[in-house]
Amino acid sequence: MPNDSHRRAAEFHDLAAHAHRVAAAHHEKEDHLSAHEHSRQAMEHSAKAYEAAQEAFRQSESFQKKK
């Protein structure tokens, strides 16, 4: 089960990275409104990735204690 939590955290990290790349592309095109929206999405995904990583850590820790 800890693997599911780690996978979920990794997916959010990937989503955040993608949103950052898209935001950067929009900034280069001087489309600042779209870039701002993608930056906001990246921040949300980053926050969810952090929460998921913390949960994965807690689950891994409790899994190790049970062994």
N, C-alpha and C positions, 0 to 999 in steps of 0.2 A: 503493500500500500504506500509506503514512502515514495516509491517510484512514480506513482500517479501525481503526487504533490510536486515532485521535482519536475516532472514533465509539464505540469500546468504552469509552474514558475518560468520554465524555459520558453513556453509558448508566449507568455506575456512579455518576456524580454525580447523575443523576436518581433512581436507586434510593435513594441516601443521603438525598436531599432528601425523598422520599416517606416513608421510614422515620422521619425527624425529625418530619414533619407528623403521622404516625400516633401517634408517641410523645407529642407535645404534646397531641393529642386525648385520649389515655388518661390523661395527667396531669390534665387538666381534669376528667375524670370520676372522679378519685382512684383509678384502677386502676393503681397504681404497679408491680405485677409485670409487667403487659403493657407498660406504658410503658418499664420497664427493658429488657425483651427487645427492643423496637423500637429503643431507643437503642443497644443492643449491635449490632443488625443495621446501624444507620446507621453506626456506627463501622467495622464490617467493610467496608461498601460504600465508605466514604470512603477507607479504606486501599487498597482495590483500585483506586479511581479514581485515587489518587495514583500507584500503581505503573503503571497503564495510561498515565497522562499522561506519566510519565517515559519509558516505552518509546516513546510517540508522539514525544516530543521527540528521543530518540536516533535514531529512524528518519527523522524529518524532517531532522535534521542530516546523517545519512549520505546521504540522498537529495539534499540540496542540494550536497554535496561531489561527487557523481557527475556533476552537470550541468556 
